Amino acid sequence: MTELHLWLRHEVRTTERRTPVVPDDARRLVEAGVELTVEDSPQRVFPAREYEAVGARIAPAGSWVSAPPEAVVLGLKELPDRPAQLRHRHVFFGHAYKQQPGAAQLLRRFAAGGGALLDLEYLVDDDGRRLAAFGFWAGYLGAALAVLQHRGRLTAPLLPTGKDALDGTLRPAAGDEEFTALVVGALGRSGRGARAAFATAGAEPTCWDLAETGDLDRTALLAHDVMVNCVLATTPVPPFVREQDLDDPARRLRTLSDVTCDVGSPLNVLPVYDRTTEWTDPVRRLRKEPPLDLIAIDNLPSLLPRESSVDFSADLTPRLMDFGVGGPWGRCLDRFDRACSELGVAEEEFGRD
């Protein structure tokens, strides 16, 4: 493989416990000749000493800003607001290609510094399938929190845990009433995770995918007690739930969990809320009568940081071993260049050949 310097950064979001590369896979990268720098992070589920033990160099949190220009900075969630100019290649979930809030500013920071965003959401194979994703665990947790809320057992603030402990609270207990559940986008990664969580909770959900959403029966949708949305739209589609549906007196829907959290995007299929919910306050009441509670947390897998990181790292590490200008990484760069072109950022601003 081409000589590669990966710089695993600390996540600035205080509730982010995950990592895109776990220590066992860090060992594989180092043994393959990758130079690996890992920033110290008090919140990452795997401590820095475990990376140091497999041959990584440890650096202070936030020091990626002064990393060598050839280093590829690897993370998961949003960057800090500074520096204003981003000169490195960054690999993370940028959420910048669908007119999300702050997208234009982020792309212009890359333009100003000559860097590039290699967005993990767009790391795909020849058929457009994502090569590394947290979807299963996002769906699992989206459904799990919805069940706990519906049963009156969701407590705040949310805290990271392990699957065994979570499942212990999720399994049905004496006195739990039966409920009807709907998973929209049931055949994808997130949908499979949601279905697995409902199974643990002793519920058998209605499962909708392309066929059902293409000819949406909104009355049937609103007739379920709990709904989990796992659809990430890439083209405009009619919304699944509208403002007027919230005021339908016949609405049975009481708990809505949006795994996708595409709030602010014109492609949002649930345009009934304008901000996500947080670990400190995970539920927002959208209507008092009849009641409707919303859960919309955009880093759900961080609640199961170890399990989700291990799975994601297993998918991503082979792609990092094959890091280069073509293939999936080339498609990432092409998508970045197209987004900048759509924004009107001139190619010469980037300083790339």
N, C-alpha and C positions, 0 to 999 in steps of 0.2 A: 504494500500500500504506500501511497505518497506520504512523506513525512508530515505529521499532523501534530499541532499543539492545541489541545483542548483545555479550555479554562472553565471549570464548573463554578458558577457564581452562587453566592448567597442570595436567597430570595428576600426581597424587601417587604413582602406582605407578611404580617406577623402570624397569620393563620396558615401559612404555607409550610407544611412539614415534609413534603415529597422531595424526591430527587429524580432527575432523568437517568442517572447512572448510579447503581448501587455498588458497594465495595467489591463484591464478587466479580461483577462485570468490569469494574475499574481495573482489576487485576488482569483480565483478558486484554484490555486495551494496552496496558503498560507492556505486557508480554509480547504484544504485536508490534511494539515500537512506537506507540503513541506517547508523546510527552504530555503528561496530565498534571495540571495545576488545579487544586481544589481549595476554594475559599472556606475558611473557618465559618461555621454557622451554628449558633446556639440552638436553633430550632429544627434543623434538619434531623430527620428520624435516625439517620446514621451519622455518628460523630466523626469528626475529621480524623481522629486517630486510626479509624478503621481504613480510611483511604491511604493514610501515610504508611500503614503496615503493608500495603500492597504495592508501594512504590510511587505514589503520587507526592507531589510537592505541595505543601500547605501554605496558603497566602491569606492575608487579612481579608475580612469581609469587605466587599466593595472595591477591591483593588484592581478589578478588571479594567477600570478606566485607564490605567497605566500599563496594561498588558502589552506585550510586543504586538506590533500591527498585524502580524500574520496569525496570531492566535484566534481561534474560533471560540467565541464566548457562548457557553451552553447554559440554559436555564429553562424555566417553565412558564412563569407568569410575568407580569408587567415589569418593565424597567423603571428605575427611579427617574424623576423629572430632569435630572442633570446627569451628564453634561448635555448641552444643547446640540453638540455635534457628535454623532456616533460613527467612529472610524473603523470599527471591527465588523466582521461577519458575526451575526448573532443568530443562534438557534433557540427558538422558544415559540410559545403560542402568542402571536402578536395581535390577533383580533383586529386587523387593520385593513381588510380587503372588502368589507361589506358596509362601508360608511358608518361604522360604529363610532361613538363619541371618542374623540382624541386620535382617530386613525390618521387624519391628515397631518396632525402635528408630529406624530411618530415617524411617518414616512419622510417628512421634511427634515427631521433630525438626521436620518440616514443620508439624505441627499446632501446636507450641509457638511457631513463628515466624510463622505465617500465610502461608508460601510454598506452593509446589505442585511436584510432580514430573510432568513431561511425558516419560514414558518412551519412548525411541526404539523399543523393542521393540513398542510399541502404537501407533505412528504408522502407521495403516493406511488403505486406501481403503474405499470403500463395501462391498466384498465381503470385507473383512477381510485383504487381502493387504498385507504390509509394504511401505512406500514407500521405505525406505532401510535397507540391511542390509550387513553384512560377510560374509554367509553363504558366498558362493562361495570367498572366500579362506580362511575358516576350514576349509571342507571340503578345499580344496587342500592346505593345510599339515597338517591332521590326517592325510590319507592320505600325504603326502610323508614326514612324520616316522615314520609306521608302517613305510613301505617301508625307509627308511634304518635303522631299528632292526632290522627283520627281517633285513636284509642285513649287519648288523654295522657300519654306517657312520655311525651317529648319534653325534655327539660333544657333550660338555657342557663349559662352559655353552653354551646356544644363543645365537646372536648375530643381530641383524637383518641382512638381506641384500637382494638384488634377485632377481627371478625368473630371470634368465638364469643367475646363479651357482647358485641352488638347483637349477635344472633340470640343470645340468652334473653335479651329484652324484647326481641322481635317475635319470638315464638308465642303462639296464643296462650292465654292464661284463663283460668276460670272466670266467668263473668264477661268475657269479651264478646261483644255482639258481632254477628256476621255483617259484612259489608260488601258492596259491589265495587270492583276496581276496573279501570281501563288503562291500558298501556298503548300510547300512540307512537308508532315507529317501533313496533314490537320485534321486528326481524333483524334490526341492527345490533351493534355491540351494546349500546346503552339499553335497548329494549330487552335484550337477553338478560342483562344484569337486573333490570327491574322485575322481569318475570321470575328470576331466581329468588329475589328478596320476597316477593309475594308468596312464593311457594314456602319459604321458611316461615312466613307469617300465617300459613294455613289458608291462604286465599288463592283462588283461581281466577286470574283477571281475564277480561275481554281483551283480545289482541287485535289491534288495527295496524295496517301498514299502507302501502301505496294504493291498493285497490280501494280500501275503505276511505282514505283521506281524499282520493280523487273524486269521489262522489259522497261528500261528507253528510252524514245524518246527524245534524246538530242536536236534534231532539234526543236521539239515542245517546249521544255524548253526555248531555246534561242529566241524563237519567242515572248515571253512575255516582256513587258516593265519593270515590277517590279517582283522580286522573293523574297520570304521570306522562309528561310530554318528553319524548326522546327524539323528536324530529329536528334535524338541523337543515333548514331549507337553503338551497343554493340558487333557486329561482323563485320569483314571486308566486305565492299561492294564496288563496283566500284564507283569512285567519280561522283558526279552529274555534276560538272563543272570542266573542266581541263584547264591547261594553254593554250593549243591550241584552246580551245573554245573562249578564250578572244580575239584572233586574227582573228576569223571568220568574214569576211567582211559582212556576211549576219546576224550577231548577232543583234537582236533588243533589247536585254536586256540592260537596262541602269542603274538600281538600284538594288543592291543585298544586302539584309539584312540577316545576319547570326545570328539567335537567339541562336543557340547551342554553337557557339564559341569554337569548339573543336580543336582549332589551336594547333599544336605541337603534337597531338596524331596521331598514325598511323591509327586510325579509322575515321579521319576527312574526311567528304564527300565533303568538299570544299577546297581542298589543293591548293588554288590560292593566299593565303596570309599568312604571317608569323608572324603577330602580330595583336592584337585587336586594336580597335579604342577607344578613350577616350571621356569623357564628354567635355573636352576643345577643342577637334578636332574630332568630331564624324564621319566624312566622309573622306574616303581615295579614291583617284582616281586611279583605277587599270590600266585603259587604257585611253589614250587621244582621240583616234579616231578608231572606234566609241567610244564615252565616256562610261565608266562604273564606277559607284561609289559604294563603299563598306561601309556598316555600320556593325560593329561587336563589340558591347559593352557587356561585360560579366556580368554586373549587371543592366540590363535594368529595372527590377521591382523597383529599388531604385528611379527611376524617378517618380513613384507613390507610395511613401513610406507608406503612411497611408493605402490606400486600399489594397496593396499587403501584408502588415504586418498583417492586421486584418484577411484576409483570411487564410494566412499561419498559424498564431497562432491558429486559430479555429481548423485546422487540427492537429497541433502538440500537443496541450495541452492534449487531451485525451491520447496520446501516452506517454507523460511525466508522467501522472497520473499512468500509468501502467509500469513505468520504471523498468527493471529487467534483469535477465540473460538469459531469454528465449524469445520465440516469435520473434517479429520484431527486438528487440534490440539484441537478441542472433544471429540473422542472420547478423546484422551489424558487430558484433564482429567476427563472422566466416569469413566474407568477408575481414575484416582487417587482420586476421591471415593468410588467404590464400594469400593476397597480399604480406605480409611480407615473407611468405614461398617462393613465386615466386621470390622475390627479393634476397632470400638467407640469410635472417636474422634468426638466430637461435632462437628457441623458448625460450631457457634458458636466452636469453638476456632480456626478458620482466619482469621477476620476478613475473609472475602470476601463480597461481595454475592451 
